Amino acid sequence: MDKTYNPQSIEQRHYQRWENAGYFKPHGDTSKDAYSIMIPPPNVTGSLHMGHAFQDTIMDTMIRYQRMQGKNTLWQVGTDHAGIATQMVVERKLSAQNITRQDLGRETFIDKVWEWKEESGGTITQQLRRLGASVDWERERFTMDPGMSAATQEVFVSLYNDDLIYRGKRLVNWDPKLHTAISDLEVENKDKKGFMWHFRYPLADGVTTADGKDYIVVATTRPETMLGDTGVAVNAEDPRYQDLIGKELILPIVGRRIPIVADEHADMTKGTGCVKITPAHDFNDYEVGKRHALPMINVLTFNADIRDEAEVLDTNGEVSDVYSAELPVKYHGMERFAARRAVVAEFEQLGLLEEIKDHELTVPYGDRGGVVIEPMLTDQWYVRVAPLAKPAVEAVENGDIKFVPQQYENMYFAWMRDVQDWCISRQLWWGHRIPAWYDEAGKVYVGNSEAEVRAKHSLGEDVTLEQDNDVLDTWFSSALWTFGTLGWPEKTPELETFHPTDVLVTGFDIIFFWVARMIMMTMHFNKDKEGKAQVPFKTVYVTGLIRDEQGDKMSKSKGNVLDPLDMIDGIDLESLVTKRTGNMMQPQLAAKIEKSTRKQFPDGIVPHGTDALRFTLAAMASTGRDINWDMNRLEGYRNFTNKLWNASRYVLMNTEEQDCGKEGGELELSLADRWILAQYNDTVKSLREAMDSYRFDIAANIAYEFTWNQFCDWYLELTKPVLQGGNEAQQRGTRHTLLTVLEGILRLMHPLMPYITEEIWLTVAPMIRTDVAAAASDTIMLQQYPEFTESLVDEVSKTELEWVKEFITAVRNIRGELNVAPSKPLNVLLKNAKADELARIEANRLMLTKLANLESISVLEGDAPMSTTQLIGELELLIPMAGLIDVAAEVARIDKQIGKLAQEAERVEKKLGNQGFLAKAPEAVVVKEQAKLDEAKRDIAKLEEQKEQLKAL
């Protein structure tokens, strides 16, 4: 082994060897238990971020742990086609050449997207390799590869035939820039400072309020949508408006009569208690409108401009022929925010503007388009979710699926018990095109192909059919991920072996968007041999977010994003600054981020290696909680890898080309040998319990504590007396134990730290393992994970050795207190020693004298000389001070300390004697200064006492 650990020299070498040898693939022995995990497919446009690194570390730890237990393991890898994100990337590339997708046409544009995907779409999968992810690369899937496309189409057609998919006009999140519906997850809510406008709506037919007014006041943050108002809601319990319920108002500017309705949506404690209802442009109003059969008036175009002609629909989304709505000509074609200003101005001109108040509000933006989202009535495809949700809820209720931590079940239930139909269509070109065709009359036909549709419905070639232009929501195809990637709808051997999968690792933010939809789709389309609906996974392990050191969410705009590869490889300061500020359009923000980056990383980021990063992530993985990233912990765990490397070098230096008992021979185990084997056995038990209960933080801390504190700091030291002065059988026993425990540590820690454990194991294993020539023995990842052995429990050795450690620690504490060099031998006198303690000392005299560097250990007879004492229970350890230290030098040192303390005490006394200071300083400051003075005086008294003791020697 090299003198120093250099992860860069070993990581990619081992990974390439593992992948080439096929170690990541299932072993295929179906007589063994199967274990499978499906990686949440990252966007094909993406690159590895800390959240990926966190979740992938957890998954890889689990899969390696199960693989080492002999299970037939599959970690399925793949990427998502990421509809909007990918289309935008390619459109930006075309825009740089002054080309639009419309210039190319649909088919040519899709060809361009596929070209980009083949050239640049594999970035994140290469980065996964850098993280050590032991996925089965031969089974890599893409949500638009032929198999997944066939599965997606089959599911759509089947659900449509079962009346679980329909087309209708409903309110959706509409991106006016990208011209598509988007999901709630793609909406970024931003807190903004805005206004609340209070408008007067005149009462019709001479009606007045209880206080004699001929109008009521409504408040709104979106004046432009009042053009589409179809009602005003008040609370039925509000005494101010009870007599007005059922009466009508005259909608200003438009002149339309609209009713006053009673609805719980109106909160009589907020504002005026009156709420304008615009069902076509607000999600809450949409529900109120349905409850009261109010028409829906759409006043906005897909660009979010005012329409020339309003679209009027009934509560079922059908065009209304009993209700009309004219829009004032002056607003035709007006941009929405210009219309807002114009509406306010006209209300003021009409004398109907009551007041304007400053208002804090949350504004929805499209995370891709970057513009304000509009609730918009559009024709879309929907899944009827309620019938699918019922069995999905029951699967969690009855324990077929468990959440870790369990409290996330409540979030799941809250969504699933109040579920709304799912909008699955998107107005994009990149994605799974909806398998629906329309004839000239607008009748829809659904099937796997146009030929199938024509055959099924006896449509001749004279009937013109046009396929739906929309594509499916990305979440629709990814909802099929656990079974679509295994060959469904075919009954493949992989589907039979690996489904249902074992664990899903995901964030809480997509429990509804992905987790719930996977459960619904999987249970609807998959049955076991007994005909029971199959779940997609047995456990959902929910992770928190990785935040920065201050607890803020990492984002490019904040300049606090950390790249996992920078943690692994290191990055110089200038490159890090460029990386964080390079594409920023705002110079002031870029300058701010540059300043904070230079302050936080004045020397850039040094290399830490993959294992240190993985171990840090695992050690911080408290279930379900957000993690504040800590560079100090990363530094600490890099030191841990160095500690393990150096400890292994010590073992090898004392065992290579030595008789270590592999081929037999007498083994005489010392107390230290028996103790470390017992401690190792206990560690195996507790670490396995932690791994089995998904407490990877506890598992990492157990591995760290045993390896660093017990094995490295104590056991390696305890072996030196035997290796230097023991007989042949004793030395053979210690060498055998050194190798046995180190080899076991490497297997224990391999799931967490795959690279360093592989590198060391390849050297250590042949020296101790008799099965090293067995199949696949050239990698640690296919070795058996350590198991707890009841027969190896040894409480006696643990008790005995802990007493020895206390003895050695007590002597070392005395050295520290007296500033005595470790190289100076000491004499220890024993007082109140019991027979069993004397026996322990005699049995371990060599160990005690060597490790504590003692000249003698003897029982005190007569009076004790001037000594320093430490207690081990009732046993007193006395070390005579005479001749132990240079008295004059020590007195001089103490005098110097006393002088410094006296100066500090004098300074504080003067301060406290200053009446001006006492008059102006806060009480807390005065108290703090008095405490300083008291502490200095106490320290001086202690030092004076020590000095007198020294002079008496």
Disulfide bonds with the S-S distance in Angstrom:
none
